[in-house]
């Protein structure tokens, strides 16, 4: 009998295994990524972070950070999404993105943003943000800033710099 696949909220005890997964998937350059820079010093796990487990082993994760954009709360930064190389054919990235969007919507977020490829993330409802409307710390190609509105016309309410908010509930 093979172990079952489950997607569940990430817990502080998962952090070491998530960090090892990110090191394998992204290498040392991961710390230069925008999501890491936004999250610096603000905690590692939010109420919207998820892991995919095969039995007791974490084989994929999605980090989601509660953010303010231009001082306005109610948004989430999605990513990174990491899937172990031996399990990439299971569609875990898509499953985690869908689950993360559902968690953010249920949790009261109005907008989810990320830095990524429009052809991939467009199928989940992400669209390119108008140039200069949302700004990340550090160098980011503005054509790769994408947003998914969880509330009608939410994008129009957000303009400015992305800053991590303290994690709600002190998860880690």
N, C-alpha and C positions, 0 to 999 in steps of 0.2 A: 504494500500500500504506500503510495507516494504521499509526501507531506502536502497539506492544502495551502493554497495561496490566499492570503488575507491582506486587506488594506486597512490600516488603523491609524489613529492619531499618534504622532511621535511623542515620546516621553523623554525626560531628562536622562534616564538610564540608556537611551538609544544613542546619545550624542557621540560617544566614542566610535561606535560602529558606523554611524552616518559619516563622520569625519574620515574614517578609513575608506569608505565607499567613494567619497568625493575625491580623495587623494588618488585612488585607482583610476577613476573615470576622467578627472580633469587635470591631474598632475599639479606641479607647483605653481603654475600660472593661474590657478583658480583664485588666488587672493587678489588678483588685479581686476577680476570681474566686477561689474557694477553692483550686483546684488551683495557681494561680500563687502564692498566699500560702504554701501548704504547701511548694512547691518552692524558694522564695526562698533563694539562697545555697547550694543543694545540688547544683548541676549541672543541665544542661538536657536531657540525653539519657540514658536508662537503657537497659539491655539489652532492655527490652520495648517501646521506642518503635518505631513503624512509619511508613512513608510509602507512599503509592500514587503511582506514576509512570506517566505517559503518555509513552512514549519516555524522554527524559531530564528531563522536567518534573515536578516534584512538584505534584500536583493535590489531594492530601489527606494528612492526617497524624493520628496519634493519639499523644498523649503519655501515658506510663505511668510513674509514679514509685514506686520501692520505698519502703515506709513501715513505721513501727512504730506500733502503736495501743496506747496505755497502756504503752509500753516493750516490747511483744511484736512481734518481727519476723515476716516471712513473709506480709506483705500488700502489695498494690499499689493505688495510686490511679489510676484510669482517667480520662483526660481532660486537656485537652479533645480533642474530635474536631473537626477542621476540614476542610471540603470546599469547594474552589473553586466559586464560584457557577455557573460555566459547566459544571460536571460533576456537579451534584447529582442528576441522574436516573439515575446509573449504579449506585446502591446501595453506594457506596464506604464510607459511614459504617458500615453493617451489616457489610460485608466486613472492615473494619478492626477493629471490635469483636470479631467472631468470631476473627479472627487473633490479636488481643491477648489474649483469654482463653485461647486455645490456647498461646500463648507463655508466659503466666504459669503455667499448669498444668504445662507441660513444664519450666519453669524452677524449679519447686518452691514456688511461691506457694500459700498455702492459702485466701486470701480476696482478693477484688477489691472495692473500694469506689469510689463516685462520688457526686457531687451531681447529681441529674437528675430527669427525669420518669419515674415508675413505669410509666405506660402504654407508653412507648417502650422503656425498658430491661428491662421485665419479660419480653419475648420472648427475651431473652438469658440469662434465669435470675436477674435481679436482683430482690430483694425489699426492702421498707422495713425499715430497722433499727429495733428498739425505741427509743423516745424516750429520749435521754440516754446510750445505750450507747456510741456513737461520737461524738466531739466534734471539730469542725474549728476552727482558728483563725479569728477574724473571724466576722461574722454569716452564718449559714447556716440556712435553714429546715430544722428537724430532720425534717420529713416528706419531704424530698427526699434524705435520706441513704439510699443503697441499697447492698446488698451481694450479691455472688454467691459462694457457697461452692464452692471448687474441691476441698475435702476435706470429707468428711462431718462435719457439725455444727461446722464451723470457726468460725462466727460466735460461738458461745458462749465461745470462747477469747479473744475480743478485747473490750476495754472501755477507754475513755479517749480521750485526745487523739491526733489524727493528727499525726505528725511525719515528715518526709522523712528517709530514711537516706542516707548517702553513696552515690553510684552505685557499683555493683560494676563493676570493670573500667575505671573512669575513662574513660567514653566522651565526656563533654563537659558 
